[in-house]
Amino acid sequence: MRSTLPIAAHFLMWPVNFHSKQTVMRLLDQMAAWMMNRFHFHLSDDEGWRIEIPGLPELTDVGTKRCHDLTEKRCLLPQLGSGPLSDNNGSGYFRRADYIEIVKYAQARHIQVIPQIDRPAHARAAVIAMEARYQRLMKAGEPEQASAYRLIDPTDGANTTSVQLYDRTSYLNPCIEGGTRFNDERKIFSFALDNLPQNAETSVDRHGNVFSAKSEKPWSGAYGLSAQLWSETVRTDAQMEHMIFPRLFAVAE
C-alpha cells in the first residue's frame, strides 16, 4: 500500500566522495520511475566542495581536490582513503552548466532538487579554499579583496575540535566581514537550530554525558520519508548504486 505522505525523497552525500553527473541522471530516472519527488543534493562539507561558483575559483581549484600538500594551498589533505593523488573519487566537482542540466533533468521528471551547502559548521573545504584565495590576493597587494571572503577569524585563538576531530578550520565565523558575506542568511532556506532539541535527545557530549533540551515549538507532523546514503566509504559510482537501491525502493513503497 503506497503512503499518502506528499514527499518521497532521497538524500545523497556528494562532498565526502564525488560521483559523476551520469550517475545522478541514472538516479533521477529511477526516482521518477518510483514516483519519488525530492532530491536532496548535498554539495559541500568538511571533506570537499562540489559545485562551481563563478568569481571564487579557489572553491574548485582547491576545495574540490585532495592530494598530498601539507600546506593545503593546492588541495585538501587526503582523507577517507583517497590517497596522495587527485585522480579518484576523492576529487571532483559539478560545473555550473552541469548543475543547471541536473536541475532541468529532474524538473522534467517532476523531481525538485534541494541543494545543501553546509555552513557555518562542516565548512572546512570552503574555509581552506578561501584561505588560499586570501593568501593569493594578499601577495598581489589587494588586501581589501583578500579579506572579502576570508572565513577564518585571525583573532580567534581558540583550541577547538569538531566531532570529526578537525580543528577550527572546520567552521567559518559568520560575524566577520568575509563570513557574513559568504554566509548570507537572507539566502538560507532553513536552520539546523530547529532540530537541536531532537538531536540532543540522541547525543552525548565528549565526556559521555547526555544532553537535555526542550522546544516549545509545535511539531507540524511528518511531510514524508527520505532514503539516505552517507558515502564516506562509498568510493565508486558502481558501489554507490549498489548501496542506494535497496533502501530507495523500500522508502518509495
Buried (B, 14 or more C-beta within 10 A) or exposed (E): EEEEEEBBBBBBBBBBBBBBBEBBBBBBEBBBEBEBBBBBBBBBBBBBBBBBBEEBBBBBBBBBBBBEBEEBEEBBBBBBEBBEBBEBBBBBBBEEEBBEBBBEBBEEBEBEBEBBBBBBBBBBBBBBBBBBBBBBBBEEEEEEBBBBBBBBBEEEEEEEEBEEEBEBBBBBBBEBEBBEBBBEEEEEEEEEEEEBBEEBEEEEEEEEEEEEEEEEEEEEEEEBBBBBBEBBEBBBBEBBBEBBBEBBEEBBE
